[in-house]
């Protein structure tokens, strides 16, 4: 049941997941820059 639910909700939250990943990437880049500087 859990697997089917996850697969069913995946399309709806795919955009949100992508946005979250982008935000995390930006935060990681800022951290790396802060470390290097």
C-alpha positions in Angstrom: 0.0 0.0 0.0 2.8 2.5 0.9 4.6 1.8 -2.4 1.5 2.4 -4.4 0.7 5.6 -2.5 4.2 6.9 -3.0 4.0 6.2 -6.7 0.6 7.8 -6.9 1.7 11.0 -5.1 5.1 11.1 -6.8 3.8 13.1 -9.9 2.2 15.8 -7.7 5.2 16.3 -5.5 7.8 15.9 -8.2 7.8 19.7 -8.8 8.1 20.4 -5.1 10.9 17.9 -4.8 12.8 19.5 -7.7 12.4 22.9 -6.1 13.6 21.6 -2.7 16.6 20.1 -4.4 17.4 23.4 -6.2 17.1 25.3 -2.9 19.4 22.7 -1.2 21.9 23.0 -4.0 22.0 26.8 -3.7 22.5 26.5 0.1 25.3 24.0 -0.5 26.9 26.4 -3.0 26.7 29.2 -0.5 28.3 27.0 2.2 31.1 26.0 -0.1 31.7 29.6 -1.0 31.7 30.6 2.6 34.2 27.9 3.4 36.5 28.8 0.5 36.3 32.5 1.4 
